[in-house]
Amino acid sequence: MTNLRPQAEDWDHFWSLDQTKRFTQISCSKQRIMTVLDPFIKPGKSVLDAGCGSGFFSQYFADRGAQTVALDYSSEALEIVKRLTQGRVEAWQKDLLSPDFSTSIDRKFDVIFSDGLLEHFSGEEQNRILTNLRSVLKSDGVIVTFVPNQWSPWQIIRPFYMPGIKETPFILSQLDSLHERNGLKVIRSGGVNVLPIKCSPEKLFGKKWGMLLFVIARP
């Protein structure tokens, strides 16, 4: 896997585009992600939204009473988060690859969540990110990771929706392996479809052709 990492200015430009405002709005994919998250997000729980982007999920966590930190290295994304959540979450500008990531953070989290993060980094960088995230996870906490599926039709049209942002999607076995080799135990994994109908066939087709794949893992 080559180094795909967009620089902070690339993300600042992306989040400044009018067309990216749709990422702050509810969608079928977000609804299905929330269904996976719901059992873990309780009032008073501490949640890190790693690579928070538009802040949609930071808002969801705060709405459910979680003590939420939104983290990104794009200042433009963090400004969107602050406006969207009206100051209800902490917004941190940090680099998930930084060697002093864990020492720069004074707390540990019950839940660490990412959606659309790891696919923008090389394999070595993905290992470093998970190592850093694990270092700020409570011993009984969970890491919940969502990434795009290599076999999803979304990959055909994605460049038109995310101009200038490169990514390498996953298959489920790769996502499982990534977490396991970084000292995490996968307790659940699967895929979600995003068909705009009430009964999207997740159990039948999500792991193979769903738009998104996910892993829930513990230390």
Buried (B, 14 or more C-beta within 10 A) or exposed (E): EEEBEBEBEBBBBBBEEEEBEEBBEEEBBBEBBBEBBEEBBEEEBBBBBBBBBBBBBBBBBBEBEBBBBBBBBBBBBBBBBBEBBEEBBBBBEBBBBEEEBBEEBEEBBBBBBBBBBBBBBBEEBBBBBBBBBBEBBBEEBBBBBBBBBBBBEBBEEBEEEBEEBBBBBBBBEBBBBBBEEBEBEBEEBBBBBBBEEEEBEBEEBBBEBBBBBBBBBBE
